[in-house]
Amino acid sequence: EIVMTQSPATLSVSPGERATLSCRASQSVSSNLAWYQQRPGQAPRLLIYGASTRATGIPARFSGSGSGTEFTLTISSLQSEDFAVYYCQQYSNWPPLTFGGGTKVEIK
Amino acid sequence: HVQLVQSGAEVKRPGASVKVSCEASGYTFTGYYMHWVRQAPGQGLEWMGWINPNSGGTNYAQKFQGRVTMTRDTSINTAYMELTSLTSDDTAVYYCARDSKPLGFGELMEGGLDVWGQGTTVTVSS
């Protein structure tokens, strides 16, 4: 099973600033990686798939990069609605699909 | 409008079973795989398995093998997830989520899980 590790666990950022979230896979997943956003009390929402392709309707301030074992989600200028928990997920070697433990982006 | 609407919250005793439903609308139900994912309180996301609504074929995470059954009723565009022998560790929010890739148009999960249900809270307590 591929283990996904996200860092940091919590990221404190001021509105308008840039946020950089990291995700590491225990073995190469190529570009088979997705990112999801989960606001409190809501279901996850797909942001990025294929490591760097934005899902339908996702603002351009969200961008994904990386391949192999190291991935990054960047939010260029944080808006109030972006304060949430973010999860990465691999779909390279599955089942099982595996998720990272999440990064909480909170207001500084 | 594409959406998945799940059944309401459940409270179960240890050892009991629970069956959660997920009604799809706004798209061809039999055209997309459906996954189930759960989230324990304050925890991350855990994949449980998928069902092919067209054929009824399933693939379960090894952790849940023998305890989970995923089915569907194509006449009412609804997928079901039944979990048996419940323990307190099964207390969680259970989500259904659509695989973005239409059947026959690419690899599963190639585009992520693009539509999610609102979640069903299952509480297991004596």
Interface residues (C-beta under 8 A of the other chain):
Chain A: N32 A34 Y36 A43 P44 R45 L46 I48 Y49 G50 T53 A55 T56 Y87 Q89 Y91 W94 P95 P96 L97 T98 F99 G100 G101 G102
Chain B: H35 V37 G44 L45 E46 W47 G49 N59 Y60 A61 Q62 K63 Y95 A97 S100 L108 M109 E110 G111 G112 L113 D114 W116 G117 Q118 G119
